[in-house]
Amino acid sequence: PRCHGAHARCHGEMHVLCTTHPGGESRNQAAGKNREGRRRAARLHAVLPGEGVYAALERLAGEVVQAVQAGVQCVLLDDGPALEQGLGWLDPLLAVSAFDEALRQAPEDSLGNLRRRVGLVLRSAAIRNLHDLALAFGFGADAVNPYALVDLALKSNTQPAEEPEVLLTRLVSNLHDGLEKVTSTMGCHELRGYGRACGSIGLAPSVAA
């Protein structure tokens, strides 16, 4: 999985790499069609006006199942609009887990299990460190765009001589090395294993379920 996204300060090859990321395609080319004329990507908003946690999770679970049944192959969960509009906050790890669970429990059709037919991309400002990133993958995300983390890395540059591409490459390399260490931990062996080895504190049983 790639862990970066397009940024205004990225140019040249790095900008092309970022904008061709599945998250970039979902946000900018969501109307693209596959050979059957169906949408190949969909962007879902984490929270809508007036929604609470329960309502948002229920809506997202229903929307992702309907999208995959309609032929969508890439679903982007984006919390950017909610933050820009000052709406309620939904933990992206909780939302990704709800996505994954809804797709796995949905009835299979002639094409098989819904979860195997779609890639889940998370674009969230709440992904702040390696632990958050590993949990996102462990809970079901196939790719992550931690856009706030990228922005912070670029703004914290103390060496003006360094190009944005260098800073972004270093960030991605460090995260990649960290994820490799996670998968080498006894009992994990894969990123999905990291999600099964953690617990939740402060969540109501009905939400955690």
Secondary structure by P-SEA (a helix, b strand, c coil): ccccccccccccaaaaaaaacaaaaaacccccccccccccbbbbbcccccccaaaaaaaaaaaaaaaaaacccbbbbbaaaaaaaccccccaaaaaaaaaaaaaaccccccccccccbbbbbbccccccaaaaaaaaaaccccccaaaaaaaaaaacccccccaaaaaaaaaaaaaaaaaaaaaccccccaaaaaaacccccccccccc
